[in-house]
C-alpha cells in the first residue's frame, strides 16, 4: 500500500495544473497523479488543432460566464478568484509566451501544444510530483479519514483526493457509488450533418454573419457559418450545439434548422431584391451577388429559387423574388446527425453542481474529495473556454486541498 498526502486522479490539463500548484505551495506534502494512459496530457496535445487554445481574451467574469451553457451561475465566483489574466500570468511566469488572435483565442506563441505539455512536465518534475502512468482506477473507498484507491498497478492511501478525469463514465460510476449524482453525458460541441443541394459542392464557403435557430425550440445562435463536405460548422453551429446539447440529444440528432444568411427580415430582404430588380434590370441575377454573400452560396440560393442561370433581373417574377427572399432569410435544412468538431471531445453532463462547494471545489457529499475540469457538469463553447474552467477549478482546488494537512 503506497501512502500519499494528496492524489490527483487524471493526468490531463486540470490534473497537472492542480498537482503542480499544490506541490509548489506545500512542498512538504507527497503529491501524486494517477493517469490511466501510458502518457498524460493527450487532450492538451491535440486541442486547438495541435496548437492548444489555452484560454480566451475575455477579462470580465460576468461576460466570461455567458460562454458556459452549464456552469454559468456557479463559475461567476470562481472567475473572480482566478481569471484569464491569471492564466496568462501563470504560463508566462514559466517561460511560455502566449498570443491573442483576432477572434480572441489565446495560443502559445510557438503555435505548438507541445510547448504547454513540456511546461507541465517540467513543472511536475521541478516540484517532485509523482506522475504514475498506466494506473487505471478500479475502486475508490473512504474510511477512517483516508481514501483507498485501487488501480490496475497498485493500491494507494491518501488523505485527500482530487478528481480531474474529465468525461469518464467509469469515474462517474465510482462517484455515484460514493453518493454523488451524475447527469448523463451527451456531446456538446459538434457540427451538423446536412445533405442538401443548396450547400452541396461548395465546402469551404463561409457566411460571415448568420442567425440559426432550431425549429420547435427557443434555441438560437449567430455568427459565422462554414459549409463543409458533411454539412455545417463554425461558431454559429458550434454555439448552438453547445447550448442545445441536451435538447438535440433528445431529438437523436435529427431536427430542422432555419438559417437567416443575411440577418435581415423577410420583408426588408424582399424590398432590397425589388430595388435590385429595378436598378439591375438588364443584368444577370445569377452573376449579381447581393448582401455581400459569397458568390458560390448566392449561386446556390438563386438556383434553389427556380431562377435560371441566364435570367435577367427584369425577367424574375414576383413568386421567384419572394422565394429568393425566403432562401436568404428563412432557409430550412434537415439535420441528420452530428460530427466531431476537429479533435474536440466536449460533453454536457457530469457530477451535479449542487453537490459542489464552489468556494473550494470540494464535494458536499464526501469531504476530502475535490473536483476540477469536465468531470463536473460544466462545459463551454469552443474558443478556449473549457480550458479556462479547468485552470480556474484546479487553481481553487490547490488553494484549499492542502489545508489541515501537516
C-alpha positions as CSV (number, residue, x, y, z in Angstrom):
1,X,0.0,0.0,0.0
2,X,1.6,3.3,-1.1
3,X,0.7,6.3,1.0
4,X,0.4,9.8,-0.3
5,X,-0.9,13.0,1.2
6,X,-2.9,14.1,-2.0
7,X,-3.6,12.0,-5.0
8,X,-4.9,13.6,-8.2
9,X,-6.8,11.2,-10.4
10,X,-6.4,12.2,-14.0
11,X,-3.3,13.3,-15.9
12,X,-4.9,15.9,-18.1
13,X,-4.9,19.7,-18.1
14,X,-6.7,20.3,-14.8
15,X,-4.9,17.3,-13.1
16,X,-1.4,18.6,-13.8
17,X,-2.4,22.2,-13.1
18,X,-3.8,21.3,-9.7
19,X,-0.9,18.9,-8.8
20,X,1.8,21.4,-9.7
21,X,0.2,24.3,-7.8
22,X,-0.4,22.0,-4.7
23,X,3.2,20.8,-4.7
24,X,4.6,24.3,-5.1
25,X,2.5,25.7,-2.2
26,X,3.0,22.7,0.1
27,X,6.4,21.1,-0.7
28,X,6.3,19.1,2.5
29,X,3.3,17.0,1.1
30,X,3.6,13.9,-1.1
31,X,1.5,14.6,-4.2
32,X,0.9,12.0,-7.0
33,X,-1.0,11.9,-10.3
34,X,-2.7,8.7,-11.3
35,X,-3.1,8.6,-15.1
36,X,-4.8,5.6,-16.7
37,X,-3.0,6.1,-20.1
38,X,0.6,5.3,-21.0
39,X,1.1,9.1,-21.2
40,X,-0.8,12.1,-20.0
41,X,-1.9,15.4,-21.4
42,X,-3.2,13.8,-24.6
43,X,-6.2,16.1,-24.9
44,X,-3.9,19.1,-24.4
45,X,-1.7,17.8,-27.2
46,X,-4.5,17.6,-29.8
47,X,-6.5,20.6,-28.7
48,X,-6.8,23.6,-30.9
49,X,-5.7,21.7,-34.0
50,X,-2.4,20.8,-32.2
51,X,-1.8,24.4,-31.1
52,X,-3.7,24.3,-27.7
53,X,-6.2,27.1,-27.3
54,X,-5.1,27.9,-23.8
55,X,-7.9,30.4,-22.9
56,X,-9.9,33.3,-24.4
57,X,-9.3,37.1,-24.2
58,X,-12.4,37.9,-22.2
59,X,-11.3,39.6,-19.0
60,X,-14.7,40.4,-17.3
61,X,-16.1,37.5,-15.2
62,X,-19.7,38.5,-15.8
63,X,-19.1,38.3,-19.5
64,X,-17.0,35.2,-19.5
65,X,-19.6,33.1,-17.8
66,X,-22.0,33.6,-20.7
67,X,-19.9,31.1,-22.7
68,X,-20.9,28.2,-20.4
69,X,-24.2,26.5,-21.2
70,X,-23.8,24.6,-18.0
71,X,-22.0,26.2,-15.1
72,X,-22.7,29.9,-15.9
73,X,-24.1,30.8,-12.5
74,X,-21.6,28.6,-10.5
75,X,-18.5,29.9,-12.2
76,X,-19.0,33.6,-11.6
77,X,-17.5,33.5,-8.1
78,X,-14.6,31.3,-9.1
79,X,-13.7,33.5,-12.0
80,X,-13.4,36.4,-9.6
81,X,-10.7,34.3,-7.9
82,X,-8.7,33.1,-10.9
83,X,-9.4,34.7,-14.3
84,X,-8.0,34.8,-17.9
85,X,-5.3,37.3,-16.9
86,X,-4.2,35.0,-14.1
87,X,-3.9,32.1,-16.6
88,X,-1.7,34.2,-18.9
89,X,0.5,35.3,-16.0
90,X,0.8,31.7,-14.8
91,X,2.2,30.5,-18.1
92,X,4.3,33.5,-18.8
93,X,6.0,33.2,-15.4
94,X,7.1,29.7,-16.6
95,X,8.5,31.0,-19.8
96,X,5.5,30.2,-22.0
97,X,4.8,33.2,-24.2
98,X,1.2,33.5,-25.3
99,X,-0.5,35.4,-28.1
100,X,-4.0,36.7,-28.7
101,X,-5.5,36.1,-32.1
102,X,-8.1,38.4,-33.8
103,X,-11.0,36.3,-32.7
104,X,-9.9,36.4,-29.0
105,X,-8.5,32.9,-28.8
106,X,-5.2,32.6,-27.0
107,X,-2.4,30.2,-28.1
108,X,1.2,29.7,-27.2
109,X,3.4,31.9,-29.4
110,X,5.1,28.8,-30.6
111,X,1.8,27.6,-32.2
112,X,2.5,24.2,-30.7
113,X,0.7,22.4,-28.0
114,X,3.9,20.7,-27.1
115,X,5.0,23.9,-25.5
116,X,2.2,23.6,-23.0
117,X,2.8,19.8,-22.5
118,X,6.5,20.5,-21.9
119,X,5.7,23.2,-19.4
120,X,3.6,20.9,-17.3
121,X,6.0,18.0,-17.4
122,X,8.9,20.3,-16.4
123,X,6.9,21.9,-13.6
124,X,5.8,18.5,-12.3
125,X,9.4,17.3,-12.2
126,X,10.6,20.6,-10.6
127,X,8.1,20.2,-7.7
128,X,8.5,16.5,-7.3
129,X,5.0,15.5,-8.3
130,X,4.9,11.7,-8.7
131,X,3.3,11.1,-12.1
132,X,2.2,7.4,-12.4
133,X,1.1,6.2,-15.8
134,X,-1.0,3.2,-16.7
135,X,-2.8,3.4,-13.4
136,X,-6.5,2.9,-14.2
137,X,-8.6,3.4,-11.1
138,X,-10.6,0.4,-10.2
139,X,-12.2,1.4,-6.9
140,X,-12.3,4.4,-4.6
141,X,-13.3,4.0,-0.9
142,X,-13.5,6.3,2.0
143,X,-12.9,5.1,5.6
144,X,-11.2,6.3,8.8
145,X,-10.4,9.8,7.3
146,X,-8.5,8.1,4.5
147,X,-9.2,7.3,0.9
148,X,-8.2,3.9,-0.6
149,X,-7.6,3.9,-4.3
150,X,-7.1,0.6,-6.1
151,X,-5.6,0.8,-9.6
152,X,-4.6,-1.8,-12.2
153,X,-1.0,-1.4,-10.9
154,X,-1.2,-1.0,-7.2
155,X,-3.0,0.2,-4.1
156,X,-2.8,3.7,-2.6
157,X,-3.9,5.5,0.5
158,X,-4.4,9.3,0.5
159,X,-5.6,11.9,2.9
160,X,-7.3,13.9,0.2
161,X,-8.2,13.2,-3.4
162,X,-8.7,15.5,-6.5
163,X,-10.8,14.1,-9.3
164,X,-9.7,15.5,-12.7
165,X,-10.6,12.7,-15.1
166,X,-12.7,14.7,-17.5
167,X,-15.6,12.9,-19.1
168,X,-15.1,9.4,-17.7
169,X,-18.1,7.1,-17.4
170,X,-16.1,4.8,-15.2
171,X,-15.1,7.6,-12.8
172,X,-18.7,8.8,-12.7
173,X,-19.8,5.3,-11.7
174,X,-17.4,5.3,-8.8
175,X,-18.6,8.7,-7.7
176,X,-22.2,7.6,-7.8
177,X,-21.1,4.7,-5.5
178,X,-20.0,7.3,-3.0
179,X,-23.3,9.1,-3.1
180,X,-22.9,11.7,-5.9
181,X,-25.5,12.4,-8.6
182,X,-24.3,12.3,-12.2
183,X,-26.1,13.7,-15.2
184,X,-25.9,11.5,-18.3
185,X,-23.1,12.7,-20.6
186,X,-24.0,13.8,-24.2
187,X,-21.9,15.5,-26.8
188,X,-22.0,19.3,-26.5
189,X,-19.6,20.5,-29.2
190,X,-20.3,19.1,-32.7
191,X,-21.0,20.0,-36.3
192,X,-24.3,19.3,-38.1
193,X,-24.6,16.6,-40.8
194,X,-26.7,18.0,-43.6
195,X,-27.2,16.7,-47.2
196,X,-28.8,19.4,-49.3
197,X,-28.4,20.6,-52.8
198,X,-28.1,24.2,-51.6
199,X,-24.8,23.5,-49.9
200,X,-23.5,20.6,-52.0
201,X,-20.2,21.1,-53.8
202,X,-19.3,24.4,-52.0
203,X,-17.3,23.3,-49.0
204,X,-15.2,26.0,-47.5
205,X,-17.7,28.7,-48.2
206,X,-18.2,31.0,-45.1
207,X,-21.3,33.2,-44.5
208,X,-19.8,35.7,-42.1
209,X,-22.8,36.7,-40.1
210,X,-25.9,34.4,-39.9
211,X,-28.6,33.6,-37.5
212,X,-29.5,30.0,-36.9
213,X,-32.4,28.5,-34.9
214,X,-33.6,25.0,-34.2
215,X,-37.3,24.9,-35.2
216,X,-39.6,23.9,-32.5
217,X,-37.4,25.3,-29.8
218,X,-36.2,28.7,-28.4
219,X,-32.6,27.8,-29.3
220,X,-30.9,30.4,-31.5
221,X,-27.3,31.3,-32.3
222,X,-25.5,33.8,-34.5
223,X,-22.0,34.3,-36.0
224,X,-20.0,32.8,-38.9
225,X,-21.3,29.7,-40.6
226,X,-18.9,27.3,-42.5
227,X,-20.2,25.0,-45.2
228,X,-18.3,21.7,-45.1
229,X,-18.2,18.4,-47.0
230,X,-20.6,16.9,-44.5
231,X,-22.8,19.9,-43.6
232,X,-22.3,23.0,-41.5
233,X,-19.8,24.1,-38.8
234,X,-18.1,27.2,-37.4
235,X,-19.2,29.3,-34.3
236,X,-22.9,29.8,-35.3
237,X,-23.3,26.0,-35.4
238,X,-21.0,25.1,-32.5
239,X,-22.6,27.5,-30.1
240,X,-26.0,26.1,-31.0
241,X,-24.7,22.5,-30.4
242,X,-23.3,23.5,-27.0
243,X,-26.4,25.4,-25.7
244,X,-28.7,22.9,-27.3
245,X,-26.8,19.7,-26.3
246,X,-29.5,18.2,-24.1
247,X,-32.4,19.1,-26.4
248,X,-30.6,17.9,-29.5
249,X,-29.7,14.6,-27.9
250,X,-33.4,14.1,-27.0
251,X,-34.1,14.5,-30.7
252,X,-31.5,11.9,-31.5
253,X,-29.6,14.4,-33.7
254,X,-32.4,14.7,-36.2
255,X,-34.1,18.1,-36.4
256,X,-34.7,21.1,-38.6
257,X,-32.8,24.4,-38.5
258,X,-33.7,27.7,-40.1
259,X,-30.8,29.8,-41.3
260,X,-31.0,33.6,-42.0
261,X,-27.9,34.1,-44.1
262,X,-28.1,37.9,-44.1
263,X,-29.8,38.6,-40.7
264,X,-32.5,40.8,-42.2
265,X,-36.2,40.3,-42.1
266,X,-38.0,38.7,-45.0
267,X,-39.7,42.0,-45.7
268,X,-36.5,44.1,-45.7
269,X,-34.8,41.5,-47.9
270,X,-37.7,41.5,-50.4
271,X,-37.5,45.3,-50.6
272,X,-33.8,45.1,-51.4
273,X,-34.5,42.5,-54.1
274,X,-37.3,44.6,-55.6
275,X,-34.9,47.5,-55.8
276,X,-32.3,45.3,-57.4
277,X,-34.9,44.2,-60.0
278,X,-35.3,47.8,-61.0
279,X,-31.8,49.0,-60.7
280,X,-30.2,46.0,-62.3
281,X,-32.9,45.1,-64.7
282,X,-30.7,44.2,-67.7
283,X,-28.1,42.3,-65.6
284,X,-28.0,38.5,-64.9
285,X,-29.3,37.9,-61.4
286,X,-27.1,34.7,-61.0
287,X,-24.0,36.9,-61.5
288,X,-25.2,39.8,-59.5
289,X,-24.3,38.8,-55.9
290,X,-26.2,40.7,-53.2
291,X,-25.9,41.2,-49.5
292,X,-22.1,40.6,-49.6
293,X,-22.7,36.8,-49.7
294,X,-20.1,34.5,-51.0
295,X,-20.7,34.1,-54.8
296,X,-21.0,30.3,-54.7
297,X,-23.6,30.5,-51.9
298,X,-25.5,33.2,-53.8
299,X,-25.5,31.0,-56.9
300,X,-26.9,28.0,-55.0
301,X,-29.7,30.1,-53.4
302,X,-30.6,31.7,-56.8
303,X,-31.0,28.3,-58.4
304,X,-33.0,27.0,-55.4
305,X,-35.4,29.8,-56.1
306,X,-36.2,28.5,-59.6
307,X,-34.3,31.3,-61.2
308,X,-32.1,30.1,-64.2
309,X,-28.5,31.0,-64.6
310,X,-29.3,33.3,-67.6
311,X,-32.3,35.1,-66.2
312,X,-32.1,38.8,-66.1
313,X,-33.4,40.7,-63.0
314,X,-36.2,42.2,-65.2
315,X,-37.4,38.7,-66.0
316,X,-37.8,37.5,-62.4
317,X,-41.4,37.2,-61.4
318,X,-43.0,38.0,-58.0
319,X,-43.0,34.4,-56.8
320,X,-39.3,33.9,-57.7
321,X,-38.4,37.1,-55.9
322,X,-40.3,36.0,-52.8
323,X,-38.8,32.5,-52.9
324,X,-35.3,34.0,-53.1
325,X,-36.0,36.3,-50.1
326,X,-37.2,33.2,-48.2
327,X,-34.0,31.3,-49.1
328,X,-31.9,34.2,-47.9
329,X,-33.7,34.7,-44.6
330,X,-35.7,31.6,-43.8
331,X,-33.8,28.7,-45.4
332,X,-34.8,25.4,-43.7
333,X,-32.3,22.5,-43.6
334,X,-32.7,18.9,-42.3
335,X,-30.0,17.9,-39.8
336,X,-29.4,14.2,-39.9
337,X,-26.7,13.6,-37.4
338,X,-23.5,15.1,-36.0
339,X,-19.8,15.0,-36.5
340,X,-17.0,15.7,-34.0
341,X,-15.5,19.2,-34.2
342,X,-11.8,18.7,-35.1
343,X,-10.3,16.8,-32.2
344,X,-12.5,18.3,-29.5
345,X,-14.3,15.9,-27.3
346,X,-16.5,18.0,-25.0
347,X,-19.6,16.7,-23.3
348,X,-22.5,18.0,-21.3
349,X,-23.1,16.0,-18.2
350,X,-21.1,15.1,-15.1
351,X,-21.3,15.5,-11.3
352,X,-24.2,17.6,-10.2
353,X,-23.2,21.2,-9.5
354,X,-25.5,21.3,-6.5
355,X,-23.2,18.8,-4.7
356,X,-20.1,21.0,-5.0
357,X,-18.9,23.9,-2.8
358,X,-17.7,26.4,-5.4
359,X,-15.7,28.3,-2.9
360,X,-13.3,25.4,-2.6
361,X,-14.5,22.9,-5.3
362,X,-14.8,20.3,-2.5
363,X,-17.6,17.7,-2.5
364,X,-20.5,18.3,-0.3
365,X,-21.2,14.6,-0.2
366,X,-17.7,13.3,0.6
367,X,-15.5,15.8,2.4
368,X,-11.9,15.4,1.2
369,X,-12.7,14.9,-2.4
370,X,-12.2,17.8,-4.7
371,X,-13.1,18.3,-8.4
372,X,-11.6,20.2,-11.4
373,X,-12.5,20.3,-15.0
374,X,-15.1,18.5,-17.1
375,X,-15.8,15.7,-14.5
376,X,-18.3,18.3,-13.3
377,X,-21.4,19.1,-15.2
378,X,-19.8,22.2,-16.8
379,X,-19.0,22.7,-20.4
380,X,-18.4,25.6,-22.7
381,X,-18.5,26.7,-26.3
382,X,-15.3,26.5,-28.4
383,X,-12.6,29.1,-28.1
384,X,-10.5,28.2,-25.0
385,X,-13.3,28.5,-22.5
386,X,-13.2,24.8,-21.4
387,X,-9.6,25.2,-20.6
388,X,-10.2,28.3,-18.6
389,X,-12.7,26.4,-16.5
390,X,-10.0,23.7,-16.0
391,X,-7.4,26.3,-14.8
392,X,-9.8,28.1,-12.5
393,X,-11.1,25.0,-10.8
394,X,-7.7,23.5,-10.5
395,X,-6.3,26.7,-9.0
396,X,-9.0,27.0,-6.4
397,X,-8.6,23.3,-5.5
398,X,-4.9,23.9,-5.0
399,X,-5.6,26.8,-2.7
400,X,-7.8,24.6,-0.4
401,X,-6.9,20.9,-0.6
402,X,-3.8,21.2,1.4
403,X,-5.4,22.9,4.4
404,X,-5.3,20.9,7.5
405,X,-2.6,18.6,6.3
406,X,0.7,18.6,8.1
